[in-house]
Amino acid sequence: MRSRLIIHAGFAKCGNASIRFSLFQNFWKLQKHNVFVFDKNLRIARTPEDLVGTSIWGVERARKKTENLTQRLAEEMAAVSRRKADHVAILSAENLANPGMAELFARVDSQFEVCVIFYVRPQLQWIPSAWKQWGLKTGVLLSDFISQCIEARRPPF
């Protein structure tokens, strides 16, 4: 049986922090059921504390170097395979849905059984949430922020 890899390709303001917190909070339960999570350095986390921080920067560094991450993920998962035959690994990063990220995982489906998951927040929720985080702090009115989002076709999903 091939190893299974779940890729959570997130979008900004679409629950990524909540998803990562849930993975952190349920770390030992997941381990008990042979579900492993990649940490911010794209290694299999050994403790819940390894999940503190986000893997977006490790993924971004790989994108800038045009590094194919398939081999790195395969090496990490091979170490788990020696101990646990039937397992799942989760890679979750907010920026995996960004342009240029797919190339980092070329041929990943030849190594693993892959499932890609997207969580998309409805625009009616996304725009006010984004405004609270980015617009409000800079003094942009909500109505102006909405106009900017419409003009820029944001969110991008």
Secondary structure, DSSP 8 states (H G I E B T S, - for coil): ---EEEEEE--TTSSHHHHHHHHHHTHHHHHHTTEEEB-TTSSB-SSGGGGSS-THHHHHHHHHTT---HHHHHHHHHHHHHH-SS-EEEEEETTTTSTT-GGGGTTHHHHSEEEEE-----HHHHHHHHIIIIIGGGT--HHHHHHHHHHHT-S--
